[in-house]
Structure formats: structure tokens, C-alpha cells
Amino acid sequence: MSSDKVSLVLSSGGARGFAHISVIESILNDGYDIVEISGTSIGSLIAAFYACGKLDKFKEWILTLDKLKTFSLMDFTVSQSGIIKGDKVFSLLKKIIKDEKIENLNIPISIVTTDIDNNKEVVIREGSMYDAIRASCSIPGLVKPYNLNGINYVDGGVLNPLPINKLCHKEKIITVNLNGHPTTSLLGKKTKRRSYLNYFNSLKSYFSNNQNTKHLGIYDITYRSVHMIQNQLSMMQIEKHNTFKNINIPCDVCHPLEFYKAKKILEEGAKFYKETKNNY
């Protein structure tokens, strides 16, 4: 067993972010001491909940999600800036896990978001953890930008999907990249291409398991292109830094909105951590 201190970096990736939880559990089971985390998008949420000591409570809740519960949390809106407001799910989360000041959490965390008004990356290390999470998780085109102190913020993964450079101390660095290259051996025999669709088409999975993947639409192409860009940006970050371990979760593990598949996604995170561990 190791007693090494590690710095953890958690990437963007929608529902695949639940894999961050099982990776964290695996890291702790191996005896490592996580002393800081930087996260973006879903990675910021997992970072905050771990740092406030409530990750187990969050895990317990996500394992209760089914299609109906997940869909009911999507507060759709008619807006040119996004089709989901995001208020409903965060109102519920605040009842489960109370808001805290980032600077008062058990370990330091850095939450990365994108200031869409001024075209720049912003790192949040103090203030309301929910304000920071919402600013980092507002997926362009899907979730409305989050207005904080008069500035509109969108997903941190737009500019920095794997924010290694935002770590303060840089102990042994472990990264978790949810935008890895797709694989064909995932959550079932029928997921080979179906699970590699865009956010908008993934809404179809709430109504039908029969996905027509013969033709790529504009959103499919855009979504896949974004994953390629984010994976490339993540690899560039890894190349620039002396990392200890890099866990790459394939981008087609699940639909980006299939939060009701928490159990399977958690299993995938543990599996890919184990495979990475065996390669070191």
C-alpha cells in the first residue's frame, strides 16, 4: 500500500463523469492521499463533493436514478442560449448536499469555467461551490450559460477539458480523461455506435432504444468533433506535464445524458483504473 500524496485532475464528459467516483474510490483503496483536485464541468462537481466529504452521499443518490427520474430533472426551456435551464437538478442537489464555501472545503480545489463574454478561461477557488459548479457545467447549446456577478459562464471543458495546469501544488499527478478514444467493448453488444451520439440525439434514448445510426447528422459530426478536440487538448496537457498516472475513459462509454446508467458507468471507471494500474 502507498501513502503517497497525489494531485487529481478530473475532466469534462457529461454522464461519464460518474466514472470519476469509482476512480477516486480506487485511488483511495490503493492507499493514496488526495491532497488537491482541479476539475472542469462534471469533474468540478465530483471534485467539490469529494472535497466537502459528501461523495458517498452523492453516489447513493445517483444509484437511485432511472430514466423517469433523470428526465424529470431536465427543466426544458424555449431559449436561444440553451434548451435546459439547469435550476431543477441543482435545487434538488442543494437539498441533498448543502452549499459550502470552496475555501472552507477539506482540501483545496480549482474549478475551471469559461467566461463567454470575454472569451477567456477562469479558475474559481473561493465562494459558493454550487455557483462555481454551475458556471463550469453549463454545456454550450444544451444548458443555458450561468450568470454570475454579471458575467455569463459556460462549460470549462470548452477551453480546458483536463486542467492539469491549474493545480497549485502538483504532487504526483493522476488525471482522469473522460474524452478518450472510443472503443467497441462497452456496456453491451448493441452500444458500438449508438452510444457515440451527440447531446441532442441522446435525448432519444429516453423514448426509444432503437437508434438509427446509418447517417451522421450535423449535430453528430459536431459532437464527435468536439470530443476529438477535447481529447487532443487533454493529450497536449498531459504531454506538457510530468504526470504519474493517466486514466483514459472512452468517450463512447455512454450517452452524455444517460445519468440513469450510474451503476454501469461506475463499473467502467473502476475497470479502466485497474487496466491503467496494471500498465504501470
C-alpha positions in Angstrom: 0.0 0.0 0.0 1.2 3.5 -0.8 1.0 6.6 1.4 2.0 9.0 -1.4 0.2 12.3 -1.8 -1.4 12.8 -5.2 -2.9 15.7 -7.1 -6.0 14.7 -9.1 -7.3 16.2 -12.3 -10.9 15.5 -13.4 -12.1 16.2 -16.9 -15.4 17.2 -18.5 -17.6 14.5 -20.0 -21.3 14.6 -19.0 -22.7 11.4 -17.5 -19.3 9.7 -18.0 -18.3 11.8 -15.0 -19.7 9.2 -12.7 -16.6 7.2 -13.6 -14.7 9.8 -11.6 -16.3 8.5 -8.4 -15.1 4.9 -8.9 -11.6 6.1 -9.9 -11.4 8.2 -6.7 -12.5 5.1 -4.7 -9.8 3.0 -6.4 -7.1 5.6 -5.7 -8.1 5.7 -2.0 -8.2 1.9 -1.9 -4.6 1.9 -3.2 -3.6 4.0 -0.2 -3.0 7.3 -2.0 -3.8 10.6 -0.2 -5.6 13.0 -2.5 -4.4 16.5 -1.4 -5.9 18.7 -4.1 -8.1 18.5 -7.2 -8.7 20.5 -10.3 -11.8 19.9 -12.2 -13.8 21.1 -15.1 -17.5 20.6 -15.9 -18.7 17.3 -14.3 -15.2 17.0 -12.9 -15.8 20.2 -10.9 -18.9 18.7 -9.3 -17.2 15.5 -8.3 -14.2 17.5 -7.0 -16.4 19.7 -4.8 -18.5 16.8 -3.4 -15.3 14.8 -2.6 -13.7 17.9 -1.0 -16.7 18.5 1.2 -16.9 14.9 2.3 -20.2 14.1 0.6 -19.2 12.0 -2.4 -20.7 8.8 -0.8 -24.0 10.6 -0.3 -24.0 11.8 -4.0 -23.1 8.3 -5.2 -26.0 6.8 -3.1 -28.4 9.3 -4.8 -27.2 8.7 -8.4 -27.7 5.0 -8.0 -31.4 5.7 -7.4 -31.8 7.4 -10.8 -33.8 5.8 -13.5 -34.9 7.1 -16.9 -38.0 8.8 -15.5 -36.3 10.5 -12.5 -33.4 11.7 -14.7 -35.7 13.1 -17.4 -37.9 14.8 -14.8 -34.8 16.8 -13.7 -34.4 18.3 -17.1 -36.2 21.7 -17.0 -36.6 22.4 -20.7 -37.0 26.0 -21.8 -37.5 27.9 -25.0 -34.3 29.9 -25.3 -31.8 30.7 -27.9 -29.0 30.2 -25.4 -29.8 26.6 -24.3 -32.6 24.1 -24.1 -32.2 23.3 -20.4 -32.2 25.8 -17.5 -30.4 23.6 -15.0 -32.2 25.1 -12.0 -34.2 21.9 -11.1 -31.3 19.5 -10.7 -29.2 21.9 -8.6 -32.1 22.8 -6.4 -32.5 19.1 -5.6 -28.8 18.7 -5.1 -28.7 21.5 -2.6 -31.3 19.7 -0.5 -29.1 16.6 -0.5 -25.7 18.3 -0.1 -25.7 21.8 1.4 -23.7 24.6 -0.3 -20.3 25.4 1.2 -17.6 28.0 0.5 -14.8 26.5 -1.6 -12.1 28.0 0.6 -13.6 26.0 3.6 -13.5 22.6 2.0 -11.4 19.7 3.3 -8.9 20.0 0.5 -8.1 22.8 -2.0 -9.9 22.5 -5.3 -9.7 24.6 -8.5 -12.8 24.8 -10.7 -12.3 25.8 -14.3 -15.0 27.6 -16.3 -15.2 29.7 -19.4 -16.1 33.4 -19.4 -18.1 33.5 -22.7 -18.5 37.3 -22.6 -14.7 38.0 -22.6 -13.5 34.8 -24.3 -11.3 33.6 -21.5 -10.7 30.8 -19.0 -11.5 31.5 -15.4 -10.4 29.5 -12.3 -12.6 29.7 -9.2 -11.0 28.8 -5.8 -13.4 30.6 -3.5 -17.0 31.4 -3.0 -20.1 29.2 -3.3 -19.2 25.8 -4.6 -22.6 25.5 -6.3 -22.1 28.8 -8.2 -18.7 27.5 -9.3 -20.1 24.1 -10.4 -22.9 25.6 -12.3 -20.6 28.0 -14.1 -18.3 25.1 -15.0 -21.2 22.7 -16.1 -23.2 24.9 -18.5 -22.7 22.9 -21.7 -22.9 25.3 -24.7 -26.1 24.8 -26.7 -27.6 22.5 -24.1 -27.6 24.2 -20.8 -28.1 28.0 -20.6 -25.0 30.0 -19.6 -24.8 30.7 -15.9 -24.7 34.3 -15.0 -22.5 35.0 -12.0 -21.8 38.6 -10.9 -23.0 39.9 -14.3 -20.8 37.6 -16.4 -22.0 34.6 -18.4 -20.1 31.4 -18.0 -20.2 28.2 -20.0 -18.6 24.8 -19.6 -14.9 24.8 -18.5 -14.2 22.0 -21.0 -14.6 24.4 -23.9 -11.0 25.7 -23.3 -9.6 23.3 -20.8 -11.1 19.8 -20.6 -8.2 18.5 -18.4 -6.9 21.3 -16.3 -3.6 19.9 -15.1 -2.1 23.4 -15.4 -4.5 24.7 -12.7 -3.1 22.5 -9.9 -1.4 24.6 -7.3 1.0 22.1 -5.7 1.4 19.4 -8.4 2.2 16.4 -6.2 2.2 13.1 -8.1 -0.5 13.9 -10.7 -3.3 11.5 -11.6 -5.5 12.5 -14.5 -8.9 11.2 -15.5 -9.8 12.0 -19.1 -13.4 11.2 -20.0 -12.9 12.1 -23.6 -10.6 9.2 -24.6 -10.7 7.4 -27.9 -13.9 5.3 -28.5 -13.9 1.6 -28.0 -16.2 -1.2 -29.1 -16.3 -3.3 -25.9 -18.5 -1.3 -23.6 -21.8 -1.5 -21.8 -23.4 -4.1 -24.1 -23.2 -5.6 -27.6 -25.6 -3.0 -29.1 -23.7 0.1 -27.9 -20.9 0.0 -30.5 -22.1 3.1 -32.4 -25.3 4.1 -30.6 -23.6 5.5 -27.5 -21.4 7.8 -29.6 -24.1 10.3 -30.4 -24.5 14.0 -29.5 -26.3 15.6 -26.6 -29.4 16.3 -28.6 -29.7 12.9 -30.2 -29.0 11.3 -26.8 -32.4 12.6 -25.6 -33.9 9.9 -27.9 -32.6 7.3 -25.6 -35.3 8.4 -23.1 -38.0 7.3 -25.5 -36.5 4.5 -27.6 -33.7 2.1 -27.5 -33.7 1.9 -31.3 -31.2 4.4 -32.6 -30.7 4.9 -36.3 -27.0 5.5 -36.8 -26.7 4.9 -40.5 -26.3 8.6 -41.3 -24.4 11.3 -39.4 -26.3 14.5 -38.9 -24.8 17.9 -38.3 -25.1 17.5 -34.5 -23.4 14.1 -34.6 -20.5 15.5 -36.6 -20.2 18.5 -34.3 -20.4 16.4 -31.1 -17.8 13.9 -32.3 -15.6 16.7 -33.5 -15.8 18.3 -30.0 -14.7 15.0 -28.5 -11.7 14.8 -30.8 -10.7 18.4 -30.0 -11.1 17.8 -26.2 -9.2 14.6 -26.3 -6.4 16.3 -28.3 -6.3 19.2 -25.8 -6.2 16.7 -22.9 -3.3 14.9 -24.5 -1.4 18.1 -25.0 -1.8 18.9 -21.3 -0.5 15.5 -20.4 2.5 15.9 -22.7 3.4 19.3 -21.1 3.3 17.9 -17.5 5.1 15.1 -15.6 2.0 13.0 -14.7 2.1 9.9 -12.5 -0.9 8.1 -13.9 -3.4 8.9 -16.7 -6.7 7.1 -16.8 -8.5 7.4 -20.1 -12.2 6.7 -20.2 -13.5 6.1 -23.8 -15.9 8.9 -24.9 -18.5 6.3 -26.0 -18.9 4.6 -22.6 -22.5 6.0 -22.6 -24.7 8.8 -24.0 -23.7 12.1 -22.5 -27.1 12.4 -20.8 -27.6 8.8 -19.6 -27.2 9.6 -16.0 -29.5 6.8 -15.1 -26.8 4.3 -16.0 -24.8 5.2 -13.0 -24.1 1.6 -11.9 -22.6 0.7 -15.3 -20.6 3.9 -15.6 -19.1 3.4 -12.1 -18.1 -0.1 -13.1 -16.4 1.2 -16.2 -14.4 3.7 -14.2 -13.1 1.0 -11.8 -12.3 -1.2 -14.8 -10.2 1.4 -16.7 -8.4 2.4 -13.5 -7.5 -1.2 -12.9 -6.3 -1.6 -16.5 -4.2 1.6 -16.2 -2.8 0.4 -12.9 -1.7 -2.9 -14.4 0.2 -1.0 -17.1 2.4 0.8 -14.6 
